């Protein structure tokens, strides 16, 4: 028997879990769901009433920070309904025996499609054409196809892998950047993050798809922006803090970068009057690149049950995170 409590964070922009979502997931899960019970809440008062009996809690990092320390005598698992765990950086109020899982894998399909869209937009000068349209300027410029052109993806998790696979279908040269240089099936070459400087001068499209950790804060700073070729483009679908934002905006305003597509920012939401709104050749979207409302909760629950199966069978939990590492 396992009692699961699901709390929907009212400040979270992702879809809310329903009992129908749960029953459908139970039907897909098979024997591992036998004997598992569930309760749901949407208010802080209801969460506080329920948490004392919960053995597994499904919610967001923001809720965890506001809830703990708490009296949770039965709690064994926390499943976060997002992949990034930077919201819990340096947070030490969770009991040490409680395993923390994320929903890594949910975002890959949608976010990788967004990244490919962004590469195609940059390759076809769409940020510049949007600016010209707003200025009622007709300035025709032709664009090369993606075949043979060079993209660098920082982060080869589920999202980065999806991006690499899709870009290879356009016959691009794809370089991956991660903690080590082990070969990757969809990358022509892979370098460790410590060697990222060596590939930037050959990068036409730079895609940031890595988690925010001590090693990746400001991974794209003014010095590294200067290493990129004139006219290259940047895409960020990770976290705003991966980029030294003012330096990136300077590179856009100066023409060093031909364009950028950003889905994440510092701060969020971007306040009225901020420089971001007026930077040339910048396309902004409000942190929506990875969210597919039709599959977000169902796939998250499937991942939860997959981890329960591994726990029962004495196997490593594929979605367990280490807050000290940041992923």
C-alpha positions in Angstrom: 0.0 0.0 0.0 1.2 3.5 -0.8 -0.8 6.7 -0.4 0.0 9.4 -2.9 -1.0 13.1 -2.4 -1.1 15.4 -5.4 -1.1 19.1 -4.8 -1.7 21.5 -7.7 0.3 24.7 -7.4 -2.0 27.6 -8.2 1.1 29.6 -9.3 2.3 26.9 -11.7 1.6 27.5 -15.4 1.3 23.8 -16.2 -2.0 21.9 -16.3 -3.5 20.6 -13.1 -3.8 16.9 -12.3 -7.3 15.5 -12.1 -8.7 12.3 -10.7 -9.4 11.3 -14.3 -5.7 11.8 -15.1 -4.9 9.6 -12.1 -7.3 6.8 -13.0 -6.1 6.7 -16.6 -2.5 6.5 -15.4 -3.4 3.7 -13.0 -4.9 1.8 -15.9 -1.7 2.2 -17.9 0.6 1.3 -15.0 -0.5 -2.2 -14.5 0.3 -4.2 -11.4 2.5 -1.5 -9.8 -0.6 0.6 -9.2 -2.3 -2.1 -7.3 -3.1 -0.8 -3.8 -1.9 2.7 -4.5 -4.4 5.3 -3.2 -4.5 9.0 -4.0 -5.8 12.3 -2.7 -5.7 15.7 -4.3 -5.6 19.3 -3.1 -5.5 22.8 -4.6 -5.3 24.9 -1.5 -2.6 25.3 1.1 -5.0 24.4 3.9 -6.0 21.2 2.3 -2.3 20.3 1.6 -1.4 20.8 5.3 -4.3 18.5 6.3 -3.3 15.8 3.9 0.5 15.8 4.1 0.7 14.0 7.4 -0.7 10.8 5.9 1.1 11.0 2.5 3.8 8.5 1.6 4.5 10.2 -1.8 3.9 13.8 -2.7 3.5 15.1 -6.2 3.9 18.8 -6.6 6.3 21.6 -7.5 9.5 22.8 -5.9 7.9 26.1 -5.0 5.3 24.3 -2.9 8.0 22.2 -1.2 9.9 25.3 -0.2 6.8 26.9 1.3 5.7 23.6 3.0 8.9 22.4 4.7 9.9 22.0 7.4 6.8 19.9 8.0 5.6 16.9 10.0 5.7 14.2 7.4 6.2 10.9 9.3 5.2 8.7 6.4 6.8 10.5 3.5 9.1 8.5 1.3 9.0 10.2 -2.1 8.6 13.7 -3.5 7.9 13.8 -7.3 8.4 17.2 -8.8 6.1 18.1 -11.8 9.0 19.8 -13.5 12.5 18.8 -14.6 14.6 21.7 -13.2 15.4 21.6 -9.5 17.2 25.0 -9.3 14.2 26.3 -7.2 15.5 23.9 -4.4 19.1 25.0 -4.6 20.6 25.1 -1.1 17.3 24.0 0.4 18.0 21.6 3.3 14.6 21.2 5.0 13.6 18.0 3.3 14.2 14.9 5.5 17.3 13.1 4.3 15.5 9.8 3.9 13.0 11.2 1.4 13.9 10.6 -2.3 13.3 13.4 -4.7 12.3 12.7 -8.3 11.6 15.0 -11.2 9.6 14.5 -14.4 12.6 14.5 -16.7 11.6 13.2 -20.1 8.2 14.9 -20.3 9.5 17.9 -22.1 11.7 16.4 -24.8 9.3 16.2 -27.7 7.7 19.7 -27.3 10.8 21.6 -26.3 12.9 20.0 -29.1 10.2 21.0 -31.7 10.4 24.6 -30.3 14.2 24.6 -30.6 14.1 23.4 -34.2 11.5 26.1 -35.0 13.8 28.6 -33.4 16.8 27.4 -35.5 14.6 27.7 -38.7 13.5 31.2 -37.6 17.1 32.4 -37.1 18.3 30.7 -40.4 15.6 32.6 -42.3 16.1 36.0 -40.6 12.6 36.0 -39.0 13.6 38.2 -36.1 14.9 40.8 -38.5 11.9 40.5 -40.7 9.5 40.9 -37.7 11.4 44.1 -36.9 11.2 45.3 -40.5 7.4 44.6 -40.6 6.9 46.7 -37.4 8.9 49.5 -39.1 7.1 49.1 -42.5 10.4 48.3 -44.2 10.8 46.1 -47.3 14.3 44.7 -47.4 14.5 41.4 -49.1 17.2 39.0 -48.0 17.7 35.4 -49.0 18.6 32.6 -46.6 20.7 29.4 -46.9 19.2 26.0 -46.1 20.3 24.2 -42.9 22.1 21.4 -44.6 25.8 21.4 -43.6 25.5 24.3 -41.2 26.7 24.0 -37.6 24.7 23.9 -34.4 26.0 23.5 -30.9 23.7 22.2 -28.2 24.7 22.8 -24.6 23.1 20.0 -22.6 22.4 16.5 -23.9 19.7 15.3 -21.6 16.2 14.3 -23.0 15.6 17.7 -24.5 19.1 18.2 -26.0 19.0 14.7 -27.4 15.6 15.5 -29.0 17.0 18.7 -30.5 20.1 16.9 -31.9 18.1 14.1 -33.5 15.8 16.6 -35.2 18.6 18.8 -36.4 20.5 15.8 -37.9 17.4 15.2 -40.1 18.2 18.5 -41.7 21.8 17.2 -42.3 23.3 19.7 -40.0 26.6 19.3 -38.3 25.7 19.0 -34.6 28.1 19.4 -31.7 27.0 18.4 -28.2 28.3 19.9 -25.0 27.9 18.0 -21.6 29.9 17.0 -18.6 32.0 14.5 -20.6 32.9 13.8 -24.2 31.4 10.3 -24.6 30.0 10.0 -28.2 26.3 10.7 -28.7 24.2 9.0 -31.4 22.9 12.2 -32.8 26.0 14.4 -32.5 28.9 14.6 -34.9 31.2 15.4 -32.0 30.9 15.9 -28.2 33.0 18.1 -26.0 33.0 18.5 -22.2 31.6 21.8 -20.8 35.2 22.7 -19.9 36.1 22.8 -23.6 33.0 24.7 -24.9 35.3 27.7 -25.9 36.9 25.5 -28.6 33.7 25.0 -30.5 32.1 28.4 -30.2 34.1 30.0 -33.1 32.5 27.4 -35.4 29.0 27.7 -34.1 26.3 29.3 -36.2 23.4 28.3 -34.0 23.9 27.9 -30.2 21.1 26.2 -28.3 21.1 26.2 -24.5 19.2 23.2 -23.1 21.0 22.3 -19.9 20.0 22.5 -16.3 21.0 25.4 -14.1 23.9 24.4 -11.9 27.0 26.0 -10.4 28.8 24.9 -13.6 26.3 26.4 -16.0 25.4 29.8 -14.4 26.3 32.4 -17.0 27.7 29.7 -19.3 27.1 32.2 -22.1 28.9 35.3 -20.8 30.3 38.3 -22.6 33.6 36.6 -23.3 32.0 33.5 -24.8 29.6 35.7 -26.8 32.7 37.3 -28.4 33.9 33.9 -29.5 30.8 33.3 -31.6 31.1 34.1 -35.3 29.6 37.4 -36.6 26.0 36.8 -37.5 25.4 33.7 -35.4 22.2 33.1 -33.5 21.4 32.0 -29.9 18.5 30.1 -28.4 17.8 29.5 -24.7 15.2 27.0 -23.6 17.0 26.2 -20.3 17.0 28.9 -17.6 17.5 32.7 -17.9 20.5 32.5 -15.6 22.4 30.4 -18.2 23.1 33.7 -20.0 24.7 36.9 -19.0 21.6 38.7 -20.3 22.9 42.2 -20.7 25.9 41.0 -22.7 23.5 39.0 -24.9 21.4 42.1 -25.5 24.5 44.1 -26.3 25.5 41.5 -28.9 22.1 41.8 -30.5 22.0 45.6 -30.5 25.5 45.8 -32.0 24.7 43.2 -34.7 27.3 40.7 -33.4 24.4 38.2 -33.2 22.0 38.2 -36.1 19.2 37.1 -33.8 18.1 35.3 -30.7 15.0 33.3 -29.6 14.6 33.2 -25.9 12.0 31.4 -23.8 13.5 32.1 -20.4 14.7 35.3 -18.8 15.9 37.1 -15.7 13.6 38.1 -14.2 10.3 36.3 -15.0 7.9 37.6 -15.9 9.7 40.3 -17.8 8.5 43.6 -16.4 7.1 46.4 -18.6 9.7 48.8 -19.9 12.5 46.3 -19.6 15.3 46.5 -22.2 14.3 43.0 -23.4 11.1 44.2 -25.0 13.0 46.6 -27.3 16.1 44.7 -28.2 16.6 44.3 -32.0 16.2 40.9 -33.6 15.0 39.2 -30.5 12.0 36.9 -30.4 10.6 36.4 -26.9 8.2 33.7 -25.6 6.9 33.5 -22.0 8.5 30.3 -20.8 6.2 28.0 -22.7 8.6 26.0 -25.0 8.3 22.7 -23.1 4.7 22.6 -22.0 2.2 20.4 -24.0 -1.1 20.6 -22.1 -2.4 17.4 -23.7 0.4 15.2 -22.4 2.1 17.0 -19.6 0.2 15.4 -16.6 -0.3 11.9 -18.2 3.4 11.5 -19.0 4.4 12.9 -15.6 2.2 10.3 -13.9 3.6 7.5 -16.2 7.1 8.5 -15.2 6.0 8.5 -11.5 4.8 4.9 -11.8 7.8 3.8 -13.8 10.0 5.0 -10.8 7.7 3.1 -8.4 8.3 0.0 -10.4 12.0 0.5 -10.2 11.8 1.1 -6.4 9.8 -2.1 -5.9 12.3 -4.1 -8.0 15.3 -2.7 -6.2 16.6 -0.9 -9.3 18.0 2.6 -9.6 15.4 5.2 -9.8 15.8 6.9 -13.3 14.3 10.2 -12.2 16.0 10.6 -8.8 17.8 13.9 -8.5 20.6 15.1 -6.3 19.9 18.7 -5.2 23.6 19.2 -4.4 24.4 18.6 -8.1 21.4 20.5 -9.4 20.0 17.7 -11.5 
